[in-house]
Structure formats: structure tokens, C-alpha cells
Amino acid sequence: MPTLFRHEGFRFFFYSNEGDPREPAHVHVMGHGGEAKFWLRPEVSLARSAGLDAQRLRRLADVVAARRDELERAWDEYFT
């Protein structure tokens, strides 16, 4: 599970095995007793979550959106 970065107690990462066939680019976020998965395209959107309130999910989505280019580069470098 490559960790891409940490932000305010959350770990942003993806799994080494992202399905067969591989799912589109996304990032997992875990911390503060919860977790979420965000799709990166066509726009940042929440795929699923558990244990995180709506306000925190919005803030995490903002972080993902602000760093989307970085996350996509990391995805491409890792999986290609």
C-alpha cells in the first residue's frame, strides 16, 4: 500500500492490487477512525466512506482536488 502523503492525521494511499481489470484512478484515505475512497476523474467524487462525517469528507475531497495532478502522476508511475 504505497502512502502518497499524510495530511492532518489522514493517510492518502492506494492499494498495490487495484482489481483485475484495474479500476480507474482513485485514492484511499484513512484516519481518525474512518476511511474513504475518491475517484479522481472525470471530477473528484466520493466512491464510498465509513466513519467520517460530511464536513470532514468535504475537506478531504478538497485536498484530493487540490492535489489531483500529483495523485494521478503517482498512479500512472506506479501502475505503468
N, C-alpha and C positions, 0 to 999 in steps of 0.2 A: 504494500500500500504506500506508494510514494506520497509523502507530505509535500504539498506545494508551498504553503505558507501557514502561519498562525496569525490570528487577529483577535484581540480581546478575548482570549481564552478559547477560541474555536480553532480547530484544525481543518484545513481545506485540503482535500486529497482525492485521489481516485484509486480504484482497485486495479491490481495488476491484470486480473481476468475480468474484463468488462463484457462478458457474454459472447456467444457464438451463434449468429453473427454479432459482431461488436455493436453495442448501442452507439447512437450519435454522441458527440462530445458533451460531457456534463461533469459536474464536480459534486463531491460529497462533502458535507460539513458536519462536524461532530464537536460537541462541547456543552457545558452547563446542563448536563443530564438529558440532552436531546440530540437529534440528528435530522439532517435534511439532504435532499438531492435536488440540484438545479440543472436544468437544461441550459446550454449556452446559446443555442440558435433555434429558431430564427431570432428570438429575443430571449433574454434571461427570463426563465419561468420556473416556478416550483413544480417539481415532479412529485415529491412526496415529503412528508415530515412526520416526526413523532417527538412529543415532549417539548416543543418550542411554541411560544405564543406568537400571535400575528405580528405584533410590533417587532419582536426580535427577528422574525422571518423577513420582514420588510427591510430591516437594517442589513441582514445578511445578503439579501438579494441586491441591495445597493452596492455592497462590497464586491460581489461577484460581477455585477455590471461594470463597475469601475476598473476591474482587473481582468475583464473577459479576454482581451487580446493576449495577455500573459498566460492565462489558463489554456487558451486554445493552442498557443505555441507549445506549452508543456505537454499537452495531449498529443499533438502531432509528433513532437520529438520522441515521446515515449512509445507510441504505438506504430510509428512507421520506421 
